[in-house]
Amino acid sequence: METEYKEKEKEVNVSNRNSSFNYKELVFRLLALSLTLVAAVVLGVDKQTTTVSLTLVPSLPPVDLPVTAKWTDLSAFVYLVIVNAIACAYAAISLVILLVTRGRNKLVSLILLMLDLMMVVLLFSAIGATGSVGLIGYQGNSHVQWEKVCNVFDKFCHQVAIAVFLSFAGSITYLLLILLAAVTLHNK
């Protein structure tokens, strides 16, 4: 009876090895979808209005003006939202393709691998652009007389930082998908 149980266990292990569907890839794609979706939403709803005192003439009292910071004010932030939306949509489409093909079509796997590479490149470029603009907003730049603004728009800047972090995590997830594909190809 024990040998019969071991034979059945071997059959299950052999059938699991022959299955080309990779559940790790499914989890990573779900994670990439979630991270890029949340990053796009966090930055896409980012807006803060505050009152700034402006002194026009030293002899007159300062004038209080309401000033609003929106994610649409800077092209780097718009780029990050668009890239995260693209990466999120791609993750959803690739999930459907993965579930339909069950990971058995080599051509589809190769195309997904190339598109994963493109998502990493797009996300890293958007993160770099947003990070550089965010750093100027946080520290300012005395050489060109740009004042820092994150001391005034603290909530806005924190949301940008969170979106950049989530985008970075999403890009690392796509990078892990690429590494997973390389390991899978190496093992075959």
N, C-alpha and C positions, 0 to 999 in steps of 0.2 A: 504494500500500500504506500509505503514511503517512497519507493522508486517511481511509482505512478504519479505521485504528487510532484516529485522533482522533474519528471518529464513534462508535465503540464506547465510547470514554472518556466522551464527552458523554452517551450513553445511560445509562451507569453512574451518572454524576453526577446526571442528572435523576431516575433511579429512587431514588437515595439521598435526594434532596430531598423526594420524594413520600412517603417512608416517615415515618410520624409517630412511630415508636418511638424514644424518646430513651434512648440508652445512658448518658448522664450521669446521668439520673434513676435508672437501675438501680444505678449505682455509688454514688450518694449514699444511696439507700435501704439498700443493703448496709452502707455505712459507718455509717449511723444505727443499724441493727440491731446491728452489732458493738459500737459505743460504748456504747449503752444497756444491752446485755446484760452487758458487762464491768463497767460501773459498778454495776449491780444486784448482780452476784456479788461484786465487791470489797467493797462495803458490807455485803452480806448475810451474809458469812462473818466480818465484823469482830468480834473479841472479844479481849480482853486481860485477864489476871489478874496482879495484882501485890500485893506485900505492903506495907502501910502501917503505920507505927508511930504509935500513938495514945497520948497521955499523958492518962490520966484524972485522976490526982492527982499534983501536982508531986513529992511525996515518994516516990512509987512508980516503979519502972521502967516504960518504955513497953510497951504491949501490941502485938504484931505481929498484924495482921489481914489475911487475904487479901481483896482487893476485885477484883471483875470488872466491866469495862466492856463492854457489848454494844450492838449497834446497835438492839436493841429497847427499850433504856432511855429513849430520847428519841423523841418522836413525830415530830420533824422528820426524823430518820434513817429512820424507818419510812415516812414520806411519800415521801422520796427513792427508797427501794427500790421502793415500789409504783408510783410514777410512771415510773421507769425500766423496770419490768416491763411497764407498759401501753404505753410508747413502743416497747419492743422487740417486743411482740406485734403492735402496729399496723404496725410496719415489716415484719414477716414477712407479715402479711395483705396489706398494700399491695403488696409484691413479687409475691405470687401474683396479685393482681388485675391488676397492671401486665403481667405475663407472659401472662395469659390474654387480656386485651383488646388487648394489643400497643400500648397507648397511643392507640388510635383512637377511643374513646368519649369525647366531650366532657363528658357528664354525669358519668361516672366520674372523669375528670380534675378536674372542678370539685369533686366531693365529696372527692377525695384532697387537693386544695389546702386546703379548709376544715379537714379533719382534721389536715393538716400544721400549720396555724395553731394548732389546739388543742394539739398536741404541744409546740410552742414555748412556749405560755402555761403549760402544766402543768410542763414542765421548768424554765422560768425561775422559777416560783413555788416549786418544790421546792428549787432551787438557792439561792434567796434565804433560805428558811426554814432550810435546813441550814447555809448560810454564816453566818447570824446566830448560831445556836446554837454553831457551831464557833468563831467568833470569841470568844464568851464563854468557851468551854472553853480557848481558847488564851491569852487575856489576863485573864480574870476580869472582875469588875465590883465595884469597891470601894464603889460607892453602895448596893448591896443586899447587900454582904458575901458575894459569890460568889467563891470562890477559883478560880484557874485549875487545870485538871486535866491539860492536855497535857504538863506537865513530869513527871507521874506515868505517864500512859498515852500515851507517845510513839508507839508502833507503832499504836495504835488511832487516834490523831489523824491520823497520816500516811495511813492507809488511807482515812479520811473525806475528807481533802484530795484524794487521788487520785480517789475516786469523784465528788467535786464537779467536779473538772477534766474527767473523762470525760463526765459529764452535760452540762457546759457545751459540750464539743466536739460531743456529740450534738445539743444544741439548736441550735448554729450550723449543723450539717449540715441539720437540718430547715429552718432559715432560708434556707439556700442552695437547698433544694428549692423553697421559695416564690419566691425570686428567679428561679430557672430557669423556673418556670411562668409568671411574669410576663413574662419575656423571650420565651418561646415564644408566649404569647398576643399580645404586641406585634408579633412578626414575622409572625403569621398575619393 
